[in-house]
Amino acid sequence: GIVCERCGVEVTESRVRRHRMGFIKLAAPVSHVWYLKGIPSYVAILLDMPLRDVEQIVYFNCYVVLDPGDHKDLTYKQLLTEDEWLEIEDEIYAEDSEIENEPTVGIGAEALKQLLEDLDLPVVAEELREEIAGSKGQKRAKLTKRLR
């Protein structure tokens, strides 16, 4: 059988998995498909990111910037391909680098968990209420949906 690279668990058939039920402690966080792919995607709405971008992070296709640090070209929640991140890493760890506060990036459900933990919900709710008061039309509808 195939073994998962991250947690070392053997991947088996569904009928075998149904008999091996019980409590398990996962080696890494996971994202539940209902909150990720459901319509509407609650995770994407909370993070104010397109669903495609959130899926890229969860499915290990792109890195997301969790803290841009001192790097001038990075912004919070920016997506990076593996090649882009490797270039930035080379830049950071070069001997002549002037970057002291290193950027932090993440990938997978761990990065998604960190993004959600970084949300200060009462502050976000207040900001959304203020924006709703000064907006009209489709933008107002989107902000209202996000506030719910």
C-alpha positions as CSV (number, residue, x, y, z in Angstrom):
1,G,0.0,0.0,0.0
2,I,0.8,3.6,-0.4
3,V,2.0,5.5,2.7
4,C,1.3,9.2,3.3
5,E,4.5,11.3,3.2
6,R,3.4,13.7,5.9
7,C,2.0,11.5,8.6
8,G,3.2,7.9,7.7
9,V,-0.3,6.4,7.6
10,E,-1.1,3.6,5.1
11,V,-3.7,4.6,2.5
12,T,-6.2,1.7,2.2
13,E,-9.5,0.9,0.5
14,S,-12.8,2.5,1.7
15,R,-14.3,-0.8,3.0
16,V,-11.3,-1.4,5.2
17,R,-11.4,2.2,6.5
18,R,-15.1,1.8,7.5
19,H,-14.2,-1.0,9.9
20,R,-11.3,0.8,11.5
21,M,-13.3,3.6,13.2
22,G,-12.3,5.5,16.2
23,F,-10.6,8.7,17.5
24,I,-7.4,9.7,15.8
25,K,-5.0,12.5,16.4
26,L,-4.0,14.0,13.1
27,A,-0.3,14.9,12.5
28,A,-1.3,18.0,10.6
29,P,-4.4,20.2,10.5
30,V,-6.9,19.5,7.8
31,S,-9.7,21.6,6.1
32,H,-13.2,20.1,6.1
33,V,-14.5,20.0,2.5
34,W,-17.9,21.5,3.6
35,Y,-16.3,24.7,4.7
36,L,-13.9,24.9,1.9
37,K,-15.9,23.9,-1.1
38,G,-19.4,24.5,0.1
39,I,-21.5,27.2,-1.6
40,P,-20.8,29.7,-0.3
41,S,-17.2,28.8,0.8
42,Y,-17.1,30.1,4.4
43,V,-13.3,29.9,4.6
44,A,-12.9,32.0,1.4
45,I,-15.5,34.5,2.6
46,L,-13.9,34.9,6.1
47,L,-10.4,35.3,4.6
48,D,-11.7,37.6,1.8
49,M,-9.9,35.6,-0.8
50,P,-11.1,33.9,-3.9
51,L,-12.0,30.2,-3.5
52,R,-9.4,29.3,-6.1
53,D,-6.6,30.9,-4.1
54,V,-7.7,29.1,-0.9
55,E,-7.8,25.8,-2.8
56,Q,-4.3,26.4,-4.1
57,I,-3.1,26.8,-0.5
58,V,-4.9,23.8,0.9
59,Y,-3.9,21.5,-2.0
60,F,-0.2,22.3,-1.6
61,N,0.0,24.1,-5.0
62,C,1.0,27.6,-3.7
63,Y,2.6,29.1,-0.7
64,V,0.9,32.0,1.1
65,V,2.7,34.9,2.8
66,L,1.8,34.9,6.5
67,D,4.2,37.7,7.4
68,P,6.0,39.7,4.7
69,G,8.8,40.8,7.2
70,D,11.2,43.3,5.7
71,H,10.8,42.0,2.1
72,K,9.7,44.9,-0.1
73,D,8.0,42.8,-2.8
74,L,5.8,40.6,-0.5
75,T,2.4,41.4,0.8
76,Y,0.2,39.6,3.4
77,K,-1.9,36.7,1.9
78,Q,0.1,36.9,-1.4
79,L,0.4,33.6,-3.2
80,L,3.7,32.3,-4.3
81,T,4.6,29.3,-6.5
82,E,7.4,27.0,-5.3
83,D,9.9,28.5,-7.7
84,E,9.0,32.1,-6.6
85,W,9.5,31.1,-3.0
86,L,12.8,29.4,-3.7
87,E,14.1,32.6,-5.4
88,I,13.0,34.7,-2.4
89,E,14.6,32.2,0.0
90,D,17.9,32.5,-2.0
91,E,17.6,36.3,-1.8
92,I,16.9,36.2,2.0
93,Y,19.8,33.9,2.8
94,A,22.3,35.5,0.4
95,E,25.4,36.9,2.2
96,D,24.7,40.4,1.0
97,S,21.1,40.3,2.1
98,E,19.8,43.4,4.0
99,I,16.6,41.6,5.1
100,E,16.7,41.2,8.9
101,N,13.0,40.4,9.6
102,E,12.5,37.3,7.5
103,P,9.2,36.7,5.8
104,T,7.0,33.8,6.9
105,V,5.1,31.7,4.4
106,G,2.9,28.6,4.8
107,I,1.3,25.9,2.7
108,G,-1.6,23.5,3.2
109,A,-4.2,23.5,6.0
110,E,-1.6,24.6,8.5
111,A,-1.2,28.0,6.6
112,L,-5.0,28.2,6.4
113,K,-5.3,27.6,10.1
114,Q,-2.7,30.4,10.8
115,L,-4.6,32.8,8.5
116,L,-7.9,32.1,10.4
117,E,-6.1,32.5,13.8
118,D,-4.8,35.9,12.7
119,L,-8.3,37.2,12.1
120,D,-9.5,39.4,14.9
121,L,-13.2,38.9,14.4
122,P,-14.6,41.7,16.5
123,V,-12.3,44.2,14.7
124,V,-13.1,42.8,11.3
125,A,-16.9,42.9,12.0
126,E,-16.6,46.6,13.1
127,E,-14.6,47.5,9.9
128,L,-17.2,45.7,7.7
129,R,-20.1,47.6,9.4
130,E,-18.3,50.9,8.7
131,E,-17.7,49.9,5.1
132,I,-21.3,48.8,4.6
133,A,-22.5,52.2,5.9
134,G,-20.6,54.0,3.1
135,S,-21.2,51.7,0.2
136,K,-24.0,50.8,-2.3
137,G,-25.0,48.1,-4.7
138,Q,-23.0,45.0,-5.3
139,K,-20.2,46.0,-3.0
140,R,-22.6,46.4,-0.1
141,A,-24.1,43.0,-0.8
142,K,-20.7,41.4,-0.8
143,L,-19.7,43.1,2.5
144,T,-23.1,42.1,4.1
145,K,-22.5,38.5,3.0
146,R,-19.0,38.6,4.6
147,L,-20.4,40.1,7.8
148,R,-22.9,37.3,8.3
